[in-house]
Amino acid sequence: GLGQLAFRQGKPREAIARLEEARAIGRVDLADYPGWADTLGRAYASVDQLDAAISLFESSLRSAEERHDAIHAFTYDEQYGEIGPTHRRFVADLLERCPPGGTVLDAACGTGKYFAMVQDAGRRVVGTDQSTGMLGRARARFPAVPLERVGLQELDFAAEFDAVMCVDAMENIPPEDWPRVAASFELILVNDASPDGS
């Protein structure tokens, strides 16, 4: 049947779907067809192995990323802590467009490199980053700043900020995720703020 063919073609999920569909509509009683029962069992085992392998890979990847971030977090400020003139102008321009006392989301804030600029301009800042190590450094430097561990692709705020900035971080996520991240930035802004922070 189609289920057995799908399994032989290396498509265990499709094999399961076909075999379970046949069994559900009463076309097949697996007790009467040991070959089908064997194929179904092997298909489920293949899917379980595949899911386990994917889970292990994702867990290893997260662990490797966290180890890298934790190690990199300790040297980040020494290597990249100085704010260059272009970035300083960008942040200053954004802060001028943000109402006095307004709240700025620093998405992918790292170690809080721009927090002092935001606070010195009379604005509040909230930081997000996917790196526990970077957030630990930011928390040590700015204990009163609210921080949340979340990646750019998972930002889930709604109309909570007067401005949002994301400096030197978009290049670290896949280009196919850029539209989703940019759209979330617009949703983050309070209704009377425009996407450019004004």
Phi, psi and omega in degrees: 000179181297326179296315179294321178297315180300319180295316179296332179276005178080030180240073186297326180295318178294321178300315179298314181300314181295314182292319179292324177296315179297319179292321183295324181270006174081010179285336185224130167254111187301337177295330180276346184231081183299331178296319179292318180298318179296315179299316180298316179299316179292325178296314177299319179297319179297316179295317178301317179295318179296312179299319179296319180294318178297315180299316179296317179299312180298319178295317178296319179297314178300317180297317179296318179296317180295318178298316179299313181297318181296319179290314183294328182301326183286338181250356187301311184297323179294323183274322189231013187287337181282135180269117180286167184299322180294313178294322179298317178296317180301310183293319179298318179296316178300317182292327176296328180278345181272133182298147177307135182079359181291170182247132181248131171268122172261095183278130188063055187287345182060232183271009179087030183308323185258000184302315183298320178300316181295312181294320180296336178274005178080024178245156174269155180227143172235135182246142172230147175198155179272350184263120176297320180297315179296316180296326176299318178293318178298318181296323179293324181278326185226074186297338182273351182278127176294133181231148178220135177275106180200141178280164180301323182287346183251010180303131185219054176257156179227113174048051184247349188232150178274339177204155176224138175229148179216102187252126176055045180227330184301330180291350180266002176241156182298139180305328180293344177269349183303314180299321180295318180294315179299320178295323179292328176299320179294322180291334182291329186286144175298156189303328182269009176256143177266166183302337179275006176093001181267000000 
